[in-house]
Amino acid sequence: MKNKNLKIRTIVLLSSFIVIALSLIILGYLTIKISKTYFTKEIANQLAA
């Protein structure tokens, strides 16, 4: 019985870790994308001015 509980706990830990890692990757990707478009607009404005 103890072994089964340990297995379930490990699976839960792994899945939660994967979810956290994925959300961090998505957040980082979105941040980079947004900042890139923002900086591109800023540079375009600077060049236009």
N, C-alpha and C positions, 0 to 999 in steps of 0.2 A: 504493500500500500504506500509506504514512504517513497519508494522508487517512482511510482506513478505520479505522485504529487510533485516530485522534483522535476519530472519530465514536463508536466503541464506548466510549472512555473518557468522553466527554461524557455518553453515555446512562447509563453506570454511575454517574457522579457525580450526575446529576440524580435517578436513581431512589433512590440512597442518601440524598440530601438530602430527597426527598419522604418516605421512610420515617422519617427522623429527625424531620422536622416533624410528621408524623402522630402519632408516639409522644409527642412533646412536648405536642401538643394534647390527646391522650387523657389523659396524665398530669395536665395542668393541670385538665382537666374533672373527673377523678376526685377530685383534691385539693380542688377547690372544692365538689364534691358532698359529700364526706366531712366537710369542715370545716363546711359549712352544716348538715348533720344534727347534727353534734356541738354546734355553737353553739346550735341550736334546742333540743336536749335540755338544755343547760346553762341556757338562759334559762328553760325550763319548770321546771327544778329550782329555780332562784332564785325564780321566782314562787310555786311551791308552798311553798317554805320561808318 
